[in-house]
Amino acid sequence: MARKIVVTSGKGGVGKTTVAAYLSACLARKGERVVLCDADLGLNNVDVATGVENLVTYDLVDAIEGRCRAKQALVRHPDYVNLYVLTSSHSAPERYVSPQAIKVVLEALAPQFDYIIIDCPAGIDEGFHRAIATADEAIVVTTPQVSAIRDADKVITLLKSYRLKSVSLVVNKARGDLVLVKESLSPEEIVALLKTPLLGVIPEEYTIYGGAFTSPHPAFKMLATSLITGKKKVYDATRKYSGFFGGLRRILKRGL
């Protein structure tokens, strides 16, 4: 039976969809059967993020309204044989969809998969609650910015009312060079502020956001391993900026 994990954030622009997509890809590459579900019925861009937008025939609302079976709405990723994308509604994004309706579709898929990763809309409005209600676990994505941390704190407080099995934290866009010179909060300091276990750290590097979806950064691979094993070994974003050559890298990066 699949673990249903929602990836959420309080603030838009923190890379929540990127984390959900690459985490799903890395889980699939490790042999896990994964569904990446787009629960953002407004922006619905998971298909674009994963590069399958031209392969979509049916979507989540089609499955809910009986135009296809749940499995028919899945798009198998051409580069990850164990990854399936369940897109949200493109034909009628304004249509009301209840949490129970999405849950029925995911429950139908759960026995055939190991993980269902649910990409949640940013913010804490109706879409947030609809996505959270379908999950058993949550991953909260934040960045070191004060506004993102403050919004993540609000989300974590709301998640407590859902009695989920676990709530964990991913710090995205970590700047190891700035952490070393005390110009950015470290992941450990963010954990202390949010009082939530750290599952992963993703560095701010162009190779993640500008690279192909088929080339996940090692930090995402570590994140997937931590999720599978429960042994939370996180990526060290400061390592490449330590020592003599690391100091040169810091100088060069600050000059960009």
MARFIMAR-115683 format. One record per residue (C-alpha): x, y, z; residue number from 1. Coordinates in steps of 0.05 Angstrom, whole numbers. Example, Ala and Ser with C-alpha at 12.3 -4.5 7.8 and 13.67 -1.06 7.14 Angstrom:
% MARFIMAR-115683
{{246, -90, 156}, 1}
{{273, -21, 143}, 2}
This chain:
% MARFIMAR-115683
{{0, 0, 0}, 1}
{{28, 67, -21}, 2}
{{52, 120, 28}, 3}
{{13, 183, 11}, 4}
{{57, 243, 23}, 5}
{{37, 315, 10}, 6}
{{91, 366, -7}, 7}
{{69, 434, 17}, 8}
{{94, 504, 34}, 9}
{{65, 567, 63}, 10}
{{95, 612, 11}, 11}
{{97, 608, -65}, 12}
{{163, 608, -101}, 13}
{{202, 564, -52}, 14}
{{209, 508, -103}, 15}
{{156, 461, -75}, 16}
{{137, 432, -143}, 17}
{{210, 423, -161}, 18}
{{222, 385, -96}, 19}
{{160, 341, -108}, 20}
{{180, 326, -180}, 21}
{{253, 309, -167}, 22}
{{238, 270, -104}, 23}
{{188, 228, -144}, 24}
{{239, 217, -199}, 25}
{{293, 195, -150}, 26}
{{246, 148, -114}, 27}
{{227, 117, -181}, 28}
{{300, 110, -200}, 29}
{{311, 71, -136}, 30}
{{259, 20, -159}, 31}
{{199, 48, -121}, 32}
{{133, 53, -159}, 33}
{{112, 125, -154}, 34}
{{52, 169, -172}, 35}
{{64, 244, -173}, 36}
{{-5, 276, -165}, 37}
{{-17, 348, -182}, 38}
{{-68, 373, -130}, 39}
{{-60, 445, -151}, 40}
{{-123, 453, -193}, 41}
{{-109, 526, -208}, 42}
{{-37, 528, -233}, 43}
{{-30, 454, -250}, 44}
{{41, 455, -277}, 45}
{{69, 388, -254}, 46}
{{62, 360, -324}, 47}
{{105, 418, -350}, 48}
{{156, 410, -294}, 49}
{{164, 336, -311}, 50}
{{161, 346, -387}, 51}
{{100, 303, -400}, 52}
{{50, 357, -420}, 53}
{{44, 330, -491}, 54}
{{29, 259, -466}, 55}
{{-33, 275, -425}, 56}
{{-99, 244, -447}, 57}
{{-139, 243, -383}, 58}
{{-130, 281, -318}, 59}
{{-151, 277, -245}, 60}
{{-220, 307, -257}, 61}
{{-233, 258, -313}, 62}
{{-221, 201, -264}, 63}
{{-264, 234, -211}, 64}
{{-322, 244, -259}, 65}
{{-318, 174, -288}, 66}
{{-293, 189, -358}, 67}
{{-235, 141, -345}, 68}
{{-209, 94, -292}, 69}
{{-158, 121, -242}, 70}
{{-101, 83, -275}, 71}
{{-120, 109, -344}, 72}
{{-109, 180, -320}, 73}
{{-36, 165, -305}, 74}
{{20, 186, -352}, 75}
{{80, 141, -350}, 76}
{{144, 182, -353}, 77}
{{186, 163, -414}, 78}
{{252, 169, -375}, 79}
{{231, 138, -309}, 80}
{{194, 72, -319}, 81}
{{169, 71, -247}, 82}
{{143, 143, -247}, 83}
{{71, 160, -265}, 84}
{{43, 231, -267}, 85}
{{-29, 246, -249}, 86}
{{-44, 315, -276}, 87}
{{-99, 361, -249}, 88}
{{-155, 391, -289}, 89}
{{-137, 431, -351}, 90}
{{-206, 431, -382}, 91}
{{-244, 461, -323}, 92}
{{-196, 488, -269}, 93}
{{-252, 528, -237}, 94}
{{-294, 466, -223}, 95}
{{-302, 449, -149}, 96}
{{-268, 384, -129}, 97}
{{-277, 356, -59}, 98}
{{-222, 325, -17}, 99}
{{-262, 261, -14}, 100}
{{-265, 256, -90}, 101}
{{-189, 261, -96}, 102}
{{-180, 212, -39}, 103}
{{-224, 160, -74}, 104}
{{-179, 164, -136}, 105}
{{-114, 159, -96}, 106}
{{-142, 102, -54}, 107}
{{-157, 64, -118}, 108}
{{-84, 72, -140}, 109}
{{-51, 60, -72}, 110}
{{-49, -16, -73}, 111}
{{-9, -15, -139}, 112}
{{44, 35, -117}, 113}
{{96, 47, -63}, 114}
{{91, 123, -59}, 115}
{{39, 176, -79}, 116}
{{72, 244, -77}, 117}
{{19, 300, -76}, 118}
{{39, 369, -99}, 119}
{{-1, 418, -57}, 120}
{{-20, 490, -77}, 121}
{{19, 544, -41}, 122}
{{-16, 582, 14}, 123}
{{-67, 558, 65}, 124}
{{-134, 567, 29}, 125}
{{-183, 514, 5}, 126}
{{-133, 481, -42}, 127}
{{-85, 470, 15}, 128}
{{-137, 436, 58}, 129}
{{-162, 394, 0}, 130}
{{-91, 367, -13}, 131}
{{-74, 355, 60}, 132}
{{-138, 316, 72}, 133}
{{-116, 263, 21}, 134}
{{-48, 249, 53}, 135}
{{-20, 209, 111}, 136}
{{47, 246, 115}, 137}
{{72, 316, 99}, 138}
{{137, 348, 75}, 139}
{{141, 423, 86}, 140}
{{187, 460, 39}, 141}
{{218, 526, 59}, 142}
{{277, 570, 41}, 143}
{{324, 608, 89}, 144}
{{285, 673, 78}, 145}
{{249, 699, 139}, 146}
{{182, 706, 102}, 147}
{{185, 634, 78}, 148}
{{203, 609, 148}, 149}
{{146, 648, 179}, 150}
{{96, 620, 129}, 151}
{{123, 550, 138}, 152}
{{111, 557, 213}, 153}
{{38, 574, 200}, 154}
{{31, 512, 155}, 155}
{{64, 467, 207}, 156}
{{15, 492, 259}, 157}
{{-44, 476, 213}, 158}
{{-17, 407, 197}, 159}
{{-20, 388, 270}, 160}
{{-96, 389, 267}, 161}
{{-95, 334, 214}, 162}
{{-60, 282, 258}, 163}
{{-13, 260, 204}, 164}
{{35, 203, 215}, 165}
{{95, 249, 204}, 166}
{{112, 320, 185}, 167}
{{183, 334, 162}, 168}
{{222, 393, 133}, 169}
{{261, 405, 69}, 170}
{{304, 468, 65}, 171}
{{308, 488, -8}, 172}
{{354, 539, -42}, 173}
{{406, 534, 15}, 174}
{{466, 579, 5}, 175}
{{525, 544, 35}, 176}
{{571, 603, 20}, 177}
{{527, 651, 59}, 178}
{{517, 602, 117}, 179}
{{592, 599, 128}, 180}
{{598, 674, 135}, 181}
{{535, 679, 178}, 182}
{{495, 717, 125}, 183}
{{442, 663, 119}, 184}
{{407, 617, 169}, 185}
{{434, 547, 169}, 186}
{{387, 487, 162}, 187}
{{400, 471, 235}, 188}
{{378, 540, 256}, 189}
{{315, 534, 214}, 190}
{{299, 467, 246}, 191}
{{306, 499, 315}, 192}
{{258, 554, 295}, 193}
{{205, 508, 265}, 194}
{{214, 450, 313}, 195}
{{205, 400, 256}, 196}
{{252, 343, 237}, 197}
{{297, 357, 178}, 198}
{{289, 308, 120}, 199}
{{332, 342, 67}, 200}
{{372, 402, 44}, 201}
{{374, 425, -29}, 202}
{{427, 475, -49}, 203}
{{414, 535, -93}, 204}
{{452, 515, -155}, 205}
{{435, 527, -228}, 206}
{{447, 453, -243}, 207}
{{382, 437, -206}, 208}
{{336, 490, -234}, 209}
{{368, 498, -303}, 210}
{{385, 425, -315}, 211}
{{344, 371, -348}, 212}
{{293, 332, -308}, 213}
{{332, 269, -324}, 214}
{{392, 293, -284}, 215}
{{372, 302, -211}, 216}
{{421, 335, -164}, 217}
{{454, 288, -112}, 218}
{{416, 326, -58}, 219}
{{350, 298, -85}, 220}
{{379, 228, -86}, 221}
{{397, 236, -13}, 222}
{{327, 262, 2}, 223}
{{296, 201, -31}, 224}
{{342, 154, 8}, 225}
{{324, 188, 74}, 226}
{{251, 181, 59}, 227}
{{258, 106, 43}, 228}
{{304, 87, 100}, 229}
{{283, 136, 154}, 230}
{{357, 151, 165}, 231}
{{358, 226, 155}, 232}
{{426, 240, 123}, 233}
{{422, 308, 90}, 234}
{{464, 343, 37}, 235}
{{518, 389, 64}, 236}
{{510, 454, 25}, 237}
{{572, 484, 58}, 238}
{{621, 430, 39}, 239}
{{642, 457, -29}, 240}
{{654, 525, 2}, 241}
{{700, 501, 58}, 242}
{{775, 502, 57}, 243}
{{822, 541, 12}, 244}
{{789, 525, -54}, 245}
{{721, 532, -23}, 246}
{{740, 602, -2}, 247}
{{757, 618, -74}, 248}
{{689, 592, -95}, 249}
{{655, 637, -44}, 250}
{{692, 698, -71}, 251}
{{674, 680, -142}, 252}
{{601, 668, -125}, 253}
{{595, 734, -89}, 254}
{{623, 768, -150}, 255}
{{568, 741, -195}, 256}
